[in-house]
Amino acid sequence: MQVLLDFLRRYNYLFLFLILEIFSILMLVRFNRYQGYVWLTGANEVAASVNGAYTGAVAFTELREVNRSLTDANIRLQQENHALREALADTKYDTTYTHRRVLDELQGYRLIPARVVGNKIRVGADNYLVIDRGSSDGVTAEMGVVSGGGVVGIVYLTGRHHSLVMPVTHSKSSISCSVRGQNYFGYLQWDGSNTRTAYVADVPRYAKARKGQVIETSGYSSVFPPGIFVGRIHKVSNASDGQSYRLDVVLGNDFASLRDVSVVATPYKSEIDTLRRRAEFIDMNSED
């Protein structure tokens, strides 16, 4: 405290001068319009300069964080763009051409046009479709169902005016398929992970399958004729048994938005089924 009193005593004249100077300036500004205007203008300019300097300093200190945020956003956009490009490459094909080819392959077959009126399509569940054609329209169980995007599924149950269709996105669906242009075939199945993809199992390891090739029906059944589009290979990997390939397939149909379909009335289906039943009966009796 004594030091403070000594300091004030030593510089008391200076402090008195400063106080009187400030008081004089205030009186001058207060009672003189011109000097007051000059003072106010100068004070505003100084305040604006100080404020600008403060804003610039804050912006500069925050610039690193802003750059980091922009970099992260740019990386996310690049990753999303890459994912979208891959998805587009996997599903990109001429649907008009596919539709024409499906119709060409079905020449000579009677097609029963139908519309999907009920749609239970979910990931991880057994899916079903309901169409507005039944037994009165000539639809019977185990008939194939197709659309412009290729294979849809197989008729499971029929009523008089409606039918229940088991699509390829059903855990019990198993359709004989092959790689277009090759004689190797396997069975299209669904693992429940995605309604736009399925897989073909039991493809021989010496088969020359690669990404982008077409998967189509093999014709080794009385349900679908050969050559009906199913989808395109997305990935080729080893099957769990290690003795064959598993082909992940992007399906040609989006079942969530499927509307117009056709039921395929195979002309010789009943004859083929009868022969197969007779063959099974003969085999059973020969074993006895």
Disulfide bonds with the S-S distance in Angstrom:
none
